Amino acid sequence: MSAPLSAHDAALRILQDVRRQPAFRIPLDDALGLVLAEDVVSPLDIPAWTNSAMDGYAVRGDDVRGATAERPVRLTVVEEIPAGQFPTRAIGAGECSRIFTGAPLPDGADSVVRQEDTDEGTQVVTIVKGRDAGVNIRHVGEDVRRGTVVLTAGSLLGPAHLGVLASLAVAHPLAFRRPRVAILGSGDEIVDIDQPEAILSGRKIASSNTHTLVALVRQSGGEPINLGIARDTKASFREHLERAREADLLVTTAGISVGEHDHVRAVLDEMGVAQRFWKLRMRPGAPVGFGLLGEVPWIGLPGNPVSTMVTFELFVRPAIRAMGGHALPFRRAIRVRAAEPIALKPKLQHFLRGIVTPAADGFEARLTGPQGSGILTSMVKANALLVVPEGQHETPAGATLDALVLDDPGHVAQPPF
C-alpha cells in the first residue's frame, strides 16, 4: 500500500480526474448560479437612446439655469412624452416637453427638470429652481456600447448578470451544466429521518451526513442525488453503487476504514474501480478514498459528521466547482493570529474548527471548543477551518496560521493548504 498523501496532493490528484461538464443553452431564469461558457457581446447600445432619469420636463439648460422662486422661468409645454413613446418634435428656445422616467429625450433638450421644482403646468410650466440644468439624463450607450464584451466566459451568473443578459435579449445563455452528485450513506446503525421512533429511542442514529451533504452539494453548485443508505453487506453496497453510474460524481460516507463490516473498498475492487488513494496525513478525516467507477469519479469520505464536512470542504467542493466550470475551485486562505495557545499530539496536518473575527491589526482566531470529530455542533459555531501544519505540536497565542473562512467568496486555482 502506498504511503498516505498530504491533503494538498490529494486535492490536486482529484482534480486531475474530474471533468468539466458540457455546456448547454439554459433558460435564463434557470441559469442562476451557473458558470457562463462563452463571452457575451452586446448587439445594441444600452440605453438605446438618450432618455430621462426623472419625471419632469425636458428643457434646454440655458433656458432654466439660474431660475429661483423669486425669478422663475416659464416655458411653453409642446408635448407629453410617456415612457414607451418617442417624441414627435424637437424643442426650441422657451419650449419644453413634459417627460417621464425612461422616455426618450427630444432633440434640442439637454436637461430634465424634476417635477418637484415646477408647478406641473400642462400648457405653460413655471420652473422655480435651476439646479437641474444639464443633468437628469441617461446618455445613449452609457451603460453598454454595441460590440463590447459585456460578460466573459467563466463568469458566475448572479441576479445582476441575469438582468444584463435579459437587457441584451439573451433568453438562453450558454452555461456549464450543474454536476449531478450521487450521495450514499452506509451503516446498519443509521436510519433516515423517516424513522423518528428508532432515532428518538436511541436504537438507531440519524443519518445526519446525508442531509448535510445534500445541502453542501447544492451550496457548492451541484445537483444532489440521494442514493439512500446501504446496509453493511456487499450486496447492499453493490446495489446502491450501481445506481450511481448515471451521476457525474459519487460521494460516499463511512465504510472505508479497515473494520470487518467496512465493505466499500472490497465492493469497489469487485466493480473494477480504479482506486487512486485511501488515506491522508490529516485530521480530522484521514480515511479519505478516491477512484473512478467507470468514468464517474468517486470520493469516499469518513463517517464522523465533522470529518465528513471538513473533507467535503477540502476535496468535494473544489471538485464540484471545477466540474461546473469554475477556473478557481479552492477557497483562499487568509492569515490569522491565534488568540489562544493550541496543543496537538498526532504528527498530522490539522484542520481545526475556529471562529475568526476582525482585530485591530488583521484577524484573530480561537477554537470553537472541543475538537472531537463527532461534535457536529462545532461546525454550527465555526466560520473557519484553522490549518495547523504537519508536525506543529504547539502553536502559542499570537502565532499566525492560515484559515479557510467558510463564507469567503474569494477563490484560488491551487489548494492553499
ZILIN-V410303 format. One line per field, one symbol per residue. burial: + if it has 16 or more other C-alpha atoms within 10 Angstrom, else -. A space follows every 10 residues. Layout:
BEGIN
burial->???
END
This chain:
BEGIN
burial->---+++++-+ +-+++-++++ +-+--+-+-- ++++++++-+ ++-+++++++ ++++++++++ +-++-++--- -+++++++++ ++----+--- +---++++++ ++++++++++ +++++-++-+ +---++++++ ++++++++++ ---++----+ +-+++++--- ++-++--+-+ -+++++++++ +++++++--+ ++-----++- ---+++++++ --++-++--+ ++++++++++ ++++--++-+ +--++-++++ +++++++--- -++++-++-- --++++++++ ++++++++++ +++-++++++ ++++++++++ ++++++++++ ++++++-+++ ++++-++++- -+-----+++ ++++++---- --++++++-- +-+--+-++- -++++++++- -++-+----+ +++++----- +---+++
END
